[in-house]
Amino acid sequence: MVQSDIPLMDAIITEKLDELSKSIDNDVMRVCLVESGWTEVSFYYNSSKHAIDVLEWIGNHVKENQWSRLNGYFVFRNKKDAEWFMLRWL
């Protein structure tokens, strides 16, 4: 390994560790919310347009701070919001 490759490798390792840390934090947060009564819905976007449509729909139908997107899940404080979401998008 060339000495000049070390800073690049350090940057890549740091970036990957940050991504892993954020993913773990999101999973812990999701579990905590579900254990406190929130409803989780496993959901992945099909495309960028699909993501925009879903988030726009949520913005129009779910109160602010009553939902969260954590890794491959949406979590909703109100079970009815989760049910409407599932009826619309699943």
Secondary structure, DSSP 8 states (H G I E B T S, - for coil): --TTHHHHHHHHHHHHHHHHHHHHHHHHHHHHHHHTT-EEEE---SSHHHHHHHHHHHHHHS-TTSEEEETTEEEESSHHHHHHHHHHH-
